[in-house]
Amino acid sequence: MADGLEDALLGYGEQGQQTVAVYDYAKCVEILMRRDGMDQDEADESMNYKVTGTSLAQHTPVFLERFTPEETESFLRYLRPAGWS
């Protein structure tokens, strides 16, 4: 579990053969801003360095970043090899 970010917990997921906690990344940023008085950039930096950059071996949680419809299309184009439909 990510300490102090319980309100951002979405549920659990499978990673390999391990069950791990899944958090809403944007909600984590909001919590850091509210709780610790950070601005958006500071909260993002803290998330990237202190939270998502930390490995807990097989217990490392997943931090989900939600896509807009446009971001979904862009990401899917990135994943598809050239020539795939």
C-alpha positions in Angstrom: 0.0 0.0 0.0 1.1 3.5 -0.7 1.3 5.3 2.6 -1.3 8.1 3.0 -2.8 7.6 -0.5 -5.6 5.3 0.5 -8.3 7.6 -0.9 -6.7 7.1 -4.3 -6.9 3.3 -4.2 -9.0 1.9 -7.0 -8.7 -1.7 -6.3 -6.3 -4.5 -7.2 -4.8 -5.9 -10.3 -2.6 -8.7 -11.5 1.0 -8.1 -12.5 2.8 -11.3 -13.5 1.5 -13.7 -11.0 1.2 -11.2 -8.2 -1.8 -9.3 -6.9 -1.0 -5.6 -6.5 -2.8 -2.5 -5.4 -3.9 -0.1 -8.2 -4.1 3.7 -7.5 -5.5 6.6 -9.5 -2.3 8.7 -10.3 -4.3 12.0 -10.7 -6.0 11.4 -7.3 -2.6 10.8 -5.7 -1.4 14.1 -7.1 -4.5 15.8 -5.7 -3.9 14.3 -2.3 -0.2 15.5 -2.2 -1.3 19.0 -3.2 -4.0 19.1 -0.5 -2.2 17.3 2.2 1.3 18.6 1.7 0.6 22.0 0.2 2.4 21.2 -3.0 1.6 22.8 -6.4 0.9 20.6 -9.4 4.6 20.4 -10.5 5.9 19.6 -7.1 3.2 16.9 -6.6 4.1 15.3 -10.0 7.8 15.4 -9.2 7.1 13.8 -5.8 5.0 11.1 -7.4 7.6 10.4 -10.0 10.6 10.3 -7.6 9.2 9.1 -4.3 6.2 7.0 -5.2 6.3 5.5 -8.7 10.1 5.4 -8.7 10.1 3.2 -5.7 10.3 -0.6 -6.2 8.8 -2.9 -3.6 9.6 -6.1 -5.7 6.5 -8.1 -6.3 4.4 -5.8 -4.1 5.0 -2.6 -6.2 1.6 -1.0 -6.8 0.3 0.2 -10.2 -0.5 3.8 -10.7 -3.2 4.2 -13.4 -3.2 7.3 -15.6 -6.6 7.7 -17.3 -6.8 8.6 -20.9 -9.1 11.0 -22.7 -10.6 9.5 -25.9 -7.9 11.4 -27.9 -5.1 10.1 -25.7 -6.5 6.5 -26.1 -6.4 6.8 -29.9 -2.8 8.2 -29.8 -1.6 5.5 -27.5 -3.2 2.7 -29.6 -1.5 4.1 -32.7 1.8 4.1 -30.8 1.3 0.4 -29.8 0.3 -0.8 -33.3 3.1 -1.8 -35.6 3.0 -0.1 -39.1 0.6 -1.8 -41.4 -1.7 -3.2 -38.6 -5.4 -2.2 -38.8 
